[in-house]
């Protein structure tokens, strides 16, 4: 299962994102994401260029709750040229803006509510949303399973897996080995960790950010690789095939 390291804390890209990414580059993380809030557009362009230099797949997650702001995030994703756009619920409008670009879209399923975001929707709702997203041409879904208010997280992942052949990325509130292993067994393709790594709550006794990320990679079954570049892109999945010993 893929680990997407989000350079975010409290739903905002961390202001020292360029330094942070440089400080963990030797871990070989190959899936890296951010939000389009927290830093200015020029910094986002430098950040995305740095992700590209590492050979990693890039993810931008939409956190805006209004239609126009969310669509502005889509335009930012197109301008940057990210590999994956996550989040948002305005599927048709988003796909229209992405038409003709290589950006693949993973919309939220269920009903994201408030800030910090919670997820309303039972397994039947999640499955129906997954089917609609796939029929519309989305590459998969962004599932806030561990922020659910109406169902057990793994029930939502299983419902999503049964309803779509697309990529399922579980975002938010993943902090333990048990959660990561259970998500893999339930059928998730990837999960994100951001705030928990920065806060040190993944391994409270393990030390700094690099130690936190090393623990997440190990739990995901991706041992860290010291030095070297990332492997070749798998054009079918938009991911990175196992290079030497790691795919993050």
Secondary structure, 3 states (H helix, E strand, C coil): CEEEEECEECCEECCCHHHHHHHCHHHCCCEEEECCCCCCHHHHHHHHHHHHHCCCEEEEECCCCCHHHHHHHHHHHHHHCCCEEECCCCHHHHHHHHCCCCCEEEEECCEEECCCCEEECCHHHHHHHHHHHHHHCCCEEEECHHHECCCCHHHHHHHHHHHCCCEEEECCCCCCHHHHHHHHHHCCCEEEECHHHHHCCCCCCCCCHHHHHHHHHHHCCCCCCCCCCCCCEECCCCEECCCCCCCC
